[in-house]
Amino acid sequence: MTTFTDEGSAAQDRRDSLVRRAQLLLVVVGIMVAGYLSYLKIAEAPAVCVESGPFNCNVVLNSQYSELGGLPIAYLGFAVYVAMGAILLLEDRVEFLRAWARLIAFGIGLFAWLFSMWLVYVQFALLEALCPWCLTHETNFTILFALVCYRVYREVFNTA
């Protein structure tokens, strides 16, 4: 006989699994976008980009804001997505991550999201040029961070 608690727990397990799979999908998309932007830096190649109106990828990707301490921020974005993916893949397999994965993901995610929002400001206000690739990354990461926040909230408040 199935009890009400068992049904609620099963539904929650399905919801958690769906959120985790969505996070993994967003990580894959992020790795592809950040990987492309990293490739552009390594190859010193121009971006495939819409070049009309406010869109000008090469202005954004080659501005003084495209590096942090001499390191292209595209590399940092790639590293953040790899780290988030590793946390998601290992959170059930490594004892330390069973306890801390969501909090670690939140810490990394908060810093990366705030930095991404600063980069949106840079594009709109300082450079007055937009990069669809960069905006795709920033949108993708915002959604990923929202799901990270949801999972942390669920863990902290243990809500159904």
Residue frames as a rotation matrix with the C-alpha (Angstrom) as fourth column:
MET 1
0.579 0.815 0.000 0.00
0.815 -0.579 0.000 0.00
0.000 0.000 -1.000 0.00
THR 2
-0.417 -0.697 0.584 1.35
0.697 -0.658 -0.287 3.41
0.584 0.287 0.759 -1.01
THR 3
0.102 0.412 -0.906 1.03
0.890 -0.444 -0.102 6.19
-0.444 -0.796 -0.412 1.52
PHE 4
0.940 0.306 0.151 0.56
0.340 -0.868 -0.362 9.87
0.020 0.391 -0.920 0.88
THR 5
0.575 -0.795 -0.192 4.13
-0.401 -0.479 0.781 10.51
-0.713 -0.372 -0.594 2.11
ASP 6
-0.171 -0.643 0.746 5.57
0.413 0.641 0.647 7.96
-0.894 0.419 0.156 -0.32
GLU 7
0.425 0.403 0.810 3.71
0.903 -0.122 -0.413 9.55
-0.067 0.907 -0.416 -3.25
GLY 8
0.992 -0.071 -0.108 4.95
-0.065 -0.996 0.060 13.02
-0.112 -0.052 -0.992 -2.27
SER 9
0.256 -0.959 0.120 8.49
-0.272 0.047 0.961 11.73
-0.928 -0.279 -0.248 -1.91
ALA 10
-0.087 -0.236 0.968 8.37
0.766 0.605 0.216 10.01
-0.637 0.761 0.128 -5.30
ALA 11
0.764 0.414 0.495 7.03
0.636 -0.614 -0.467 13.16
0.110 0.671 -0.733 -6.94
GLN 12
0.835 -0.511 -0.204 9.79
-0.361 -0.788 0.499 15.19
-0.416 -0.342 -0.842 -5.28
ASP 13
-0.010 -0.858 0.513 12.43
0.147 0.507 0.850 12.72
-0.989 0.083 0.121 -6.45
ARG 14
0.197 0.154 0.968 11.13
0.957 0.184 -0.224 13.06
-0.212 0.971 -0.111 -10.03
ARG 15
0.973 0.183 0.139 11.16
0.205 -0.964 -0.170 16.88
0.103 0.193 -0.976 -9.74
ASP 16
0.530 -0.845 -0.066 14.71
-0.360 -0.295 0.885 16.85
-0.768 -0.446 -0.461 -8.34
SER 17
-0.098 -0.549 0.830 15.83
0.563 0.657 0.501 14.54
-0.821 0.517 0.244 -11.13
LEU 18
0.545 0.390 0.743 14.24
0.837 -0.315 -0.448 16.81
0.060 0.865 -0.498 -13.75
VAL 19
0.969 -0.223 -0.108 15.92
-0.195 -0.955 0.224 19.91
-0.153 -0.196 -0.969 -12.28
ARG 20
0.211 -0.948 0.240 19.28
-0.155 0.210 0.965 18.13
-0.965 -0.241 -0.102 -12.18
ARG 21
-0.014 -0.172 0.985 18.94
0.868 0.488 0.098 17.01
-0.497 0.856 0.143 -15.82
ALA 22
0.859 0.340 0.383 18.00
0.485 -0.782 -0.391 20.56
0.167 0.522 -0.837 -16.82
GLN 23
0.725 -0.666 -0.177 21.12
-0.382 -0.602 0.701 21.82
-0.573 -0.441 -0.690 -15.03
LEU 24
-0.072 -0.782 0.619 23.27
0.298 0.575 0.762 19.29
-0.952 0.239 0.192 -16.89
LEU 25
0.348 0.277 0.896 21.75
0.933 -0.009 -0.360 20.38
-0.092 0.961 -0.261 -20.21
LEU 26
0.998 0.030 0.057 22.49
0.032 -0.999 -0.040 24.03
0.056 0.042 -0.998 -19.40
VAL 27
0.374 -0.925 0.068 26.06
-0.233 -0.023 0.972 23.07
-0.898 -0.379 -0.224 -18.49
VAL 28
-0.066 -0.373 0.925 26.49
0.770 0.571 0.285 21.37
-0.635 0.731 0.249 -21.88
VAL 29
0.697 0.364 0.618 25.10
0.679 -0.611 -0.407 24.42
0.229 0.703 -0.673 -23.70
GLY 30
0.927 -0.355 -0.121 27.38
-0.249 -0.824 0.509 26.66
-0.280 -0.442 -0.852 -21.62
ILE 31
0.109 -0.922 0.372 30.44
0.153 0.385 0.910 24.54
-0.982 -0.042 0.183 -22.37
MET 32
0.137 -0.017 0.990 29.65
0.969 0.212 -0.130 24.77
-0.208 0.977 0.045 -26.09
VAL 33
0.880 0.238 0.411 29.21
0.342 -0.918 -0.200 28.57
0.330 0.317 -0.889 -26.04
ALA 34
0.769 -0.639 0.005 32.17
-0.421 -0.501 0.756 29.25
-0.480 -0.584 -0.655 -23.72
GLY 35
0.155 -0.705 0.692 34.21
0.479 0.666 0.572 26.72
-0.864 0.243 0.441 -25.70
TYR 36
0.458 0.076 0.886 33.49
0.874 -0.223 -0.433 28.61
0.165 0.972 -0.168 -28.91
LEU 37
0.962 -0.089 0.257 34.41
-0.121 -0.986 0.111 31.92
0.244 -0.138 -0.960 -27.30
SER 38
0.525 -0.820 0.228 37.60
-0.201 0.141 0.969 30.35
-0.827 -0.555 -0.091 -25.90
TYR 39
0.217 -0.400 0.890 38.45
0.846 0.532 0.033 28.98
-0.487 0.746 0.454 -29.34
LEU 40
0.803 0.130 0.582 38.10
0.464 -0.750 -0.472 32.48
0.375 0.649 -0.662 -30.78
LYS 41
0.842 -0.528 0.115 40.66
-0.486 -0.648 0.586 33.75
-0.235 -0.549 -0.802 -28.27
ILE 42
0.271 -0.765 0.584 43.08
0.124 0.629 0.767 30.88
-0.954 -0.136 0.265 -28.88
ALA 43
0.071 -0.180 0.981 42.81
0.945 0.327 -0.008 31.09
-0.320 0.928 0.193 -32.69
GLU 44
-0.554 -0.179 -0.813 42.56
0.123 -0.983 0.133 34.88
-0.823 -0.026 0.567 -32.69
ALA 45
-0.757 0.390 0.525 39.66
0.629 0.215 0.747 34.40
0.178 0.895 -0.408 -35.10
PRO 46
-0.793 0.581 0.183 36.75
-0.583 -0.811 0.047 36.76
0.176 -0.069 0.982 -35.71
ALA 47
-0.648 0.635 0.420 33.40
0.005 0.556 -0.831 35.62
-0.761 -0.536 -0.364 -34.34
VAL 48
-0.712 0.630 0.310 30.54
0.499 0.145 0.854 34.51
0.493 0.763 -0.418 -36.52
CYS 49
-0.574 0.401 -0.714 28.18
0.560 -0.444 -0.700 37.30
-0.598 -0.801 0.030 -35.55
VAL 50
0.459 0.740 0.491 25.33
0.882 -0.448 -0.149 39.52
0.109 0.501 -0.858 -36.59
GLU 51
-0.599 -0.733 -0.323 27.01
0.739 -0.661 0.130 42.81
-0.309 -0.161 0.937 -37.43
SER 52
-0.394 0.502 0.770 24.15
0.378 -0.675 0.634 45.29
0.838 0.541 0.077 -37.52
GLY 53
0.648 0.657 0.386 22.62
-0.023 -0.490 0.872 47.77
0.761 -0.574 -0.302 -35.16
PRO 54
0.602 -0.388 0.697 24.01
-0.797 -0.349 0.494 47.35
0.051 -0.853 -0.519 -31.68
PHE 55
0.886 -0.217 0.410 25.56
0.088 0.946 0.311 43.95
-0.456 -0.239 0.857 -32.43
ASN 56
0.568 -0.795 -0.214 29.31
-0.554 -0.177 -0.813 43.83
0.609 0.580 -0.541 -32.89
CYS 57
0.966 -0.133 -0.220 30.94
0.236 0.798 0.554 40.74
0.102 -0.587 0.803 -31.40
ASN 58
0.242 -0.968 0.067 34.47
0.770 0.149 -0.620 41.73
0.590 0.201 0.782 -32.27
VAL 59
-0.023 -0.185 0.983 34.21
-0.353 -0.918 -0.181 45.00
0.935 -0.351 -0.044 -30.34
VAL 60
0.744 0.386 0.545 33.02
-0.636 0.158 0.756 43.11
0.205 -0.909 0.363 -27.27
LEU 61
0.951 -0.303 -0.068 35.39
0.311 0.934 0.174 40.15
0.010 -0.186 0.982 -27.61
ASN 62
0.110 -0.969 0.221 38.45
0.830 -0.033 -0.556 42.31
0.546 0.245 0.801 -28.15
SER 63
0.608 0.166 0.777 37.71
-0.157 -0.933 0.322 45.07
0.778 -0.318 -0.541 -25.67
GLN 64
-0.457 -0.786 0.417 39.77
-0.544 -0.124 -0.830 45.79
0.704 -0.606 -0.371 -22.57
TYR 65
-0.030 0.560 0.828 37.00
-0.980 0.147 -0.135 44.03
-0.198 -0.816 0.544 -20.62
SER 66
0.690 0.327 -0.646 37.49
-0.555 0.812 -0.182 40.72
0.465 0.484 0.741 -22.42
GLU 67
0.001 -0.737 -0.675 40.41
0.322 0.640 -0.698 39.79
0.947 -0.217 0.238 -20.16
LEU 68
0.915 0.193 0.354 40.94
-0.284 -0.316 0.905 39.72
0.286 -0.929 -0.235 -16.44
GLY 69
0.489 -0.820 0.298 44.56
-0.482 0.031 0.876 39.95
-0.727 -0.572 -0.380 -15.38
GLY 70
-0.407 -0.676 -0.615 45.64
-0.873 0.089 0.480 38.89
-0.270 0.732 -0.626 -18.86
LEU 71
-0.880 0.182 0.439 43.38
0.200 0.980 -0.006 35.80
-0.432 0.082 -0.898 -18.84
PRO 72
-0.758 0.650 -0.055 40.52
-0.321 -0.298 0.899 35.81
0.568 0.699 0.435 -21.35
ILE 73
-0.507 0.624 0.594 37.22
-0.763 -0.004 -0.647 35.74
-0.401 -0.781 0.478 -19.48
ALA 74
0.350 0.582 -0.734 35.99
-0.836 0.547 0.035 33.17
0.422 0.602 0.678 -22.00
TYR 75
-0.406 -0.581 -0.705 38.39
-0.125 0.800 -0.587 30.71
0.905 -0.150 -0.398 -20.34
LEU 76
-0.929 0.099 0.358 36.93
-0.366 -0.081 -0.927 31.57
-0.063 -0.992 0.111 -16.95
GLY 77
0.011 0.997 -0.083 33.42
-0.984 -0.004 -0.178 30.95
-0.178 0.083 0.981 -18.26
PHE 78
0.207 -0.023 -0.978 34.50
-0.509 0.851 -0.128 27.59
0.835 0.524 0.164 -19.67
ALA 79
-0.764 -0.587 -0.269 36.12
-0.054 0.473 -0.879 26.66
0.643 -0.657 -0.393 -16.35
VAL 80
-0.651 0.600 0.464 32.99
-0.705 -0.252 -0.663 27.62
-0.281 -0.759 0.587 -14.39
TYR 81
0.358 0.821 -0.444 30.80
-0.918 0.395 -0.010 25.42
0.168 0.411 0.896 -16.58
VAL 82
-0.076 -0.463 -0.883 33.24
-0.213 0.873 -0.439 22.50
0.974 0.155 -0.164 -16.26
ALA 83
-0.940 -0.290 0.181 33.30
-0.211 0.077 -0.974 22.95
0.268 -0.954 -0.133 -12.48
MET 84
-0.270 0.921 0.282 29.50
-0.908 -0.147 -0.392 23.11
-0.320 -0.362 0.876 -12.28
GLY 85
0.400 0.392 -0.829 29.23
-0.722 0.692 -0.022 20.01
0.564 0.607 0.560 -14.46
ALA 86
-0.481 -0.666 -0.570 31.75
-0.094 0.686 -0.721 18.12
0.872 -0.293 -0.393 -12.33
ILE 87
-0.850 0.228 0.474 29.85
-0.512 -0.147 -0.846 19.04
-0.123 -0.962 0.242 -9.17
LEU 88
0.141 0.984 -0.111 26.58
-0.981 0.124 -0.152 17.84
-0.136 0.131 0.982 -10.68
LEU 89
0.347 -0.042 -0.937 28.09
-0.506 0.833 -0.224 14.58
0.790 0.552 0.268 -11.91
LEU 90
-0.478 -0.695 -0.537 29.95
0.104 0.562 -0.820 13.81
0.872 -0.448 -0.196 -8.68
GLU 91
-0.376 0.312 0.872 27.52
-0.802 -0.582 -0.137 15.07
0.465 -0.751 0.469 -6.04
ASP 92
0.706 0.673 0.221 26.09
-0.700 0.613 0.368 11.59
0.112 -0.414 0.903 -5.43
ARG 93
0.743 -0.454 -0.492 29.41
0.180 0.843 -0.506 9.77
0.645 0.288 0.708 -5.75
VAL 94
-0.395 -0.917 0.060 31.83
0.290 -0.187 -0.939 11.68
0.872 -0.353 0.340 -3.52
GLU 95
-0.013 0.414 -0.910 31.14
0.975 0.208 0.080 11.79
0.223 -0.886 -0.406 0.21
PHE 96
-0.699 -0.319 -0.640 32.29
0.505 -0.854 -0.127 15.40
-0.505 -0.412 0.758 0.64
LEU 97
-0.947 0.322 -0.007 30.08
-0.219 -0.626 0.748 16.54
0.236 0.710 0.663 -2.24
ARG 98
-0.313 0.873 -0.374 27.04
0.689 0.480 0.543 14.72
0.653 -0.088 -0.752 -0.86
ALA 99
0.060 0.294 -0.954 27.10
0.944 -0.328 -0.042 17.20
-0.325 -0.898 -0.298 1.99
TRP 100
-0.138 -0.312 -0.940 28.45
0.276 -0.924 0.266 20.33
-0.951 -0.223 0.213 0.28
ALA 101
-0.587 -0.204 0.783 27.81
0.784 0.097 0.613 20.17
-0.201 0.974 0.103 -3.49
ARG 102
0.332 0.816 0.474 24.80
0.885 -0.444 0.144 22.47
0.328 0.372 -0.869 -3.57
LEU 103
0.793 -0.089 -0.602 26.45
0.306 -0.797 0.521 25.08
-0.526 -0.597 -0.605 -1.37
ILE 104
-0.318 -0.948 -0.008 29.68
0.356 -0.127 0.926 24.96
-0.879 0.292 0.377 -3.40
ALA 105
-0.402 0.256 0.879 27.66
0.910 0.003 0.415 25.28
0.103 0.967 -0.234 -6.63
PHE 106
0.714 0.697 -0.067 25.81
0.697 -0.700 0.152 28.23
0.059 -0.155 -0.986 -5.09
GLY 107
0.427 -0.628 -0.651 29.06
0.213 -0.630 0.747 29.98
-0.879 -0.457 -0.135 -4.16
ILE 108
-0.656 -0.653 0.379 30.62
0.484 0.021 0.875 29.48
-0.579 0.757 0.302 -7.59
GLY 109
-0.187 0.696 0.693 27.33
0.960 -0.021 0.280 30.34
0.209 0.717 -0.665 -9.27
LEU 110
0.709 0.464 -0.531 26.75
0.609 -0.782 0.130 33.53
-0.355 -0.416 -0.837 -7.29
PHE 111
-0.055 -0.820 -0.570 30.19
0.074 -0.573 0.816 34.91
-0.996 0.002 0.092 -8.14
ALA 112
-0.784 -0.284 0.551 29.89
0.512 0.205 0.834 33.88
-0.350 0.936 -0.015 -11.81
TRP 113
0.115 0.913 0.392 26.36
0.987 -0.150 0.059 35.26
0.113 0.380 -0.918 -12.13
LEU 114
0.655 0.082 -0.751 27.28
0.361 -0.907 0.216 38.61
-0.664 -0.413 -0.624 -10.59
PHE 115
-0.423 -0.874 -0.238 30.31
0.057 -0.288 0.956 38.82
-0.904 0.391 0.172 -12.88
SER 116
-0.588 0.289 0.756 28.10
0.805 0.300 0.512 37.96
-0.079 0.909 -0.409 -15.88
MET 117
0.536 0.841 -0.070 25.66
0.837 -0.540 -0.087 40.71
-0.111 -0.012 -0.994 -14.95
TRP 118
0.259 -0.553 -0.792 28.57
0.046 -0.812 0.582 43.15
-0.965 -0.187 -0.184 -14.75
LEU 119
-0.756 -0.570 0.322 29.57
0.300 0.136 0.944 42.03
-0.582 0.811 0.068 -18.27
VAL 120
0.000 0.833 0.554 26.03
0.999 -0.030 0.045 42.72
0.054 0.553 -0.831 -19.51
TYR 121
0.719 0.201 -0.665 26.36
0.380 -0.915 0.134 46.22
-0.582 -0.349 -0.735 -18.06
VAL 122
-0.283 -0.913 -0.293 29.73
0.054 -0.320 0.946 46.61
-0.958 0.252 0.139 -19.81
GLN 123
-0.630 0.058 0.774 28.20
0.751 0.300 0.589 45.65
-0.198 0.952 -0.233 -23.16
PHE 124
0.313 0.898 0.308 25.19
0.934 -0.351 0.073 47.93
0.174 0.265 -0.948 -22.86
ALA 125
0.902 0.188 -0.388 26.62
0.335 -0.873 0.355 50.95
-0.272 -0.451 -0.850 -21.04
LEU 126
0.280 -0.890 -0.361 30.36
-0.123 -0.406 0.906 51.10
-0.952 -0.209 -0.223 -21.62
LEU 127
-0.688 -0.593 0.417 30.95
0.278 0.316 0.907 49.47
-0.670 0.740 -0.052 -25.00
GLU 128
0.037 0.829 -0.558 27.54
-0.603 -0.427 -0.674 50.20
-0.797 0.361 0.485 -26.49
ALA 129
-0.251 -0.117 -0.961 28.03
-0.858 0.487 0.165 47.00
0.449 0.865 -0.223 -28.47
LEU 130
0.369 0.492 0.789 26.44
-0.784 0.621 -0.020 43.62
-0.500 -0.611 0.614 -27.94
CYS 131
-0.694 -0.556 -0.457 27.69
-0.696 0.680 0.229 40.11
0.183 0.477 -0.860 -28.55
PRO 132
0.361 0.908 -0.215 24.92
-0.813 0.419 0.404 37.51
0.457 0.029 0.889 -29.09
TRP 133
0.082 -0.412 -0.907 27.32
0.160 0.904 -0.396 34.76
0.984 -0.113 0.140 -28.01
CYS 134
-0.889 -0.453 0.062 28.05
0.054 -0.239 -0.970 36.56
0.454 -0.859 0.237 -24.76
LEU 135
-0.418 0.821 0.389 24.39
-0.903 -0.422 -0.079 37.33
0.099 -0.384 0.918 -24.15
THR 136
0.390 0.491 -0.779 23.57
-0.426 0.846 0.319 33.66
0.816 0.208 0.539 -24.80
HIS 137
-0.429 -0.628 -0.650 26.11
0.379 0.528 -0.760 32.67
0.820 -0.572 0.011 -22.17
GLU 138
-0.941 0.001 0.337 24.75
-0.273 -0.591 -0.759 35.19
0.198 -0.807 0.556 -19.70
THR 139
0.007 1.000 0.018 21.15
-0.949 0.001 0.316 34.10
0.316 -0.019 0.949 -20.24
ASN 140
0.296 0.020 -0.955 22.09
-0.085 0.996 -0.005 30.43
0.951 0.083 0.297 -20.03
PHE 141
-0.666 -0.632 -0.396 24.04
0.343 0.213 -0.915 30.99
0.663 -0.745 0.075 -16.83
THR 142
-0.667 0.510 0.543 21.21
-0.718 -0.634 -0.287 33.01
0.198 -0.581 0.789 -15.29
ILE 143
0.421 0.842 -0.337 18.83
-0.718 0.537 0.443 30.08
0.554 0.055 0.830 -15.81
LEU 144
0.063 -0.493 -0.868 21.44
0.278 0.843 -0.459 27.63
0.958 -0.213 0.190 -14.49
PHE 145
-0.885 -0.434 0.167 22.01
-0.004 -0.352 -0.936 29.78
0.465 -0.829 0.310 -11.40
ALA 146
-0.204 0.896 0.395 18.25
-0.932 -0.301 0.201 30.02
0.299 -0.328 0.896 -10.80
LEU 147
0.587 0.395 -0.707 18.09
-0.262 0.919 0.296 26.22
0.766 0.011 0.642 -10.75
VAL 148
-0.427 -0.782 -0.454 21.08
0.376 0.303 -0.875 26.09
0.822 -0.545 0.165 -8.40
CYS 149
-0.796 0.183 0.577 19.24
-0.531 -0.668 -0.521 28.52
0.290 -0.721 0.629 -6.09
TYR 150
0.273 0.954 -0.126 16.11
-0.807 0.298 0.510 26.39
0.524 -0.037 0.851 -6.28
ARG 151
0.346 -0.189 -0.919 18.02
0.210 0.970 -0.120 23.28
0.914 -0.151 0.376 -5.23
VAL 152
-0.778 -0.628 -0.034 19.73
0.213 -0.213 -0.954 25.12
0.592 -0.749 0.299 -2.36
TYR 153
-0.459 0.707 0.538 16.40
-0.833 -0.552 0.014 26.53
0.307 -0.442 0.843 -1.21
ARG 154
0.501 0.680 -0.535 14.86
-0.489 0.733 0.473 23.04
0.714 0.025 0.700 -1.31
GLU 155
-0.049 -0.609 -0.791 17.74
0.450 0.694 -0.562 21.61
0.892 -0.384 0.240 0.68
VAL 156
-0.891 -0.354 0.285 17.79
-0.039 -0.564 -0.825 24.36
0.453 -0.745 0.489 3.30
PHE 157
-0.486 0.786 0.382 14.03
-0.871 -0.404 -0.278 24.54
-0.064 -0.468 0.881 3.82
ASN 158
-0.974 0.038 0.224 13.36
0.038 0.999 -0.003 20.88
-0.224 0.006 -0.975 2.91
THR 159
-0.249 0.927 -0.282 10.17
-0.664 -0.375 -0.646 21.89
-0.705 0.026 0.709 1.12
ALA 160
-0.229 0.266 0.937 8.05
0.455 0.880 -0.139 19.66
-0.861 0.394 -0.322 -1.08
